[in-house]
């Protein structure tokens, strides 16, 4: 190759190299497709990874925010709380959906402005209280639990950062004050804090309904009539119990003053206190029913036996007197009808301390009653049970019990002689009732006959309890309230306990009025006969027909036979049966 050819060849190679730099060679189509597909797959993986990362971050932040705002307020579970019904299936406690307004103070930029805007829309808060709440060092502050849809929309429209809402459930009591002490209440977390709401907590939280023994109609009657006596005699309170003797079911139980369980936190201590179960009182002469039954059952006395009551009974440093002085011996019937303390004390002495205490135990008067309420009082009993204690217990002094205790004990003494565990739950057919035999049929029949005379005889102390046709038998009780180590002579407890109908005993009704004041119509007296007995009359007249009890003719042979006993009262012999 010549020098010239070599030079030309080099120039040609240089031109080709320069061209390749400016205009690259066209790639192979198949190779290019492979490269593009690879790049596309890689891009998809990268995009997916970014999306997942962002998603995880969002969930993490949301979870953290939710935990910060809600976790400080534990909820009562996801199951809706069970309802509470009366014995006829009528609603007494239920659930309503609600909207809860709450705040995260850390997210509120201008507390003063937020409080100013919210105050007109939250009834129970003003600007000052809202300012204090919104300045709290917390992530969750509850502002309102009962937002209406209108207020919810209005607050939402304000657009205040840190103001939030959540769905909740409100416990509602559609009957208001009715049976408030029985039902109790729940707290802001829907957990029971009193009454059946607390005692039946497990069942209700599981979503199971609770059927009470209470009849809401009976409940209304008791509340109305006891309230009437409280007003008329300017008393501080009262209580009442209507008990089915055979089943032990409490059909009505009232404590006054009462409260509206829908208004949590607005209840006075006095209104919250359950006088029917938690209150412990010396029930006075109502105990003479029990004393008479025990004396007859043990054989310590016999019908027709008499005791000299003309002089006060002196025991150690104590003196036992009667309200009236009787110049002649009184028989067993008269001691109950006239309500003689001296006669009762002498009967108790014949019974003896040990035997009396044993019967008090059988009648459930020495311990808590196994009632479905947390608010149950334990009776106050004598520290020692000797002669003087035995005598005073016979007429209801020296031992303090609740009205429910009294009703259940008198139910045994004036019913079929069996003490049945009382209950606030509706009992079903076939339920295994706990019954204790305390008195014989003969003893209870005699007791009922005497209780009937307390009401029907002109000299009886319970005439104002007479409800014609319904055969009410009962016993008055008037006791001075305990004050320190003694008694307050200006503060009485007026009580009446009744059994009806006495010829076919089914119900016991106990009514107690706390610190009544004598009135002109009562001639200044504030006793059980003047205060509590009239309420019993009106309650029986209204309740008996609803309970299926029809008026009867007391003089009919059937009625007289069921009350077969001849009783000497005063100068006349009261014959309830003639053969």
Secondary structure, 3 states (H helix, E strand, C coil): CCHHHHHHHHHHHHHHHHHHHHCCCCCCHHHHHHHHHHHHHHHHHHHHHHHHHHHHHHHHHHHHHHHHHHCCCCCCCCCCCCCEECCCCCEEEEEEEEEEEEECHHHCCCHHHHHHHHHCCCCCCCHHHHHHHHCCCCCCEEEECCCCHHHHHHHHHHCCCCEEEEEEEEEECCCCCCCHHHHCEECCCCCEEEHHHHHCHHHHHCCCCEEECCCHHHHHHHHHHHHHHHHHCCCCEEEEEEEECCCCEEEEEEEECCCCCCCCCCCCHHHHCCCCCCCCECCHHHHHHHHHHHHHHHCCCCCCCEECCCCCEEECCEEECCCCCCCCCEEHHHHHHCCCHHHHHHHHHHHCHHHHHHHHHHCCCCCCCCCCCCCCCCCECCCCCCHHHHHHHHCCCCCEECHHHHHHHHHHHHCCCEEECCECECCCCCCCCCEEECCCHHHHHHHHHHHHHHHHCCCCCCHHHCCCCCCCEEEEEEEEEEECCEEEEEEEEEEEEEEECHHHCCEEEEEEEECCCCCHHHCCCCCHHHHHHHHHHHHHHHHHHHCCCCCCCCCCHHHHHHCCCEEEECCEEEECCCC
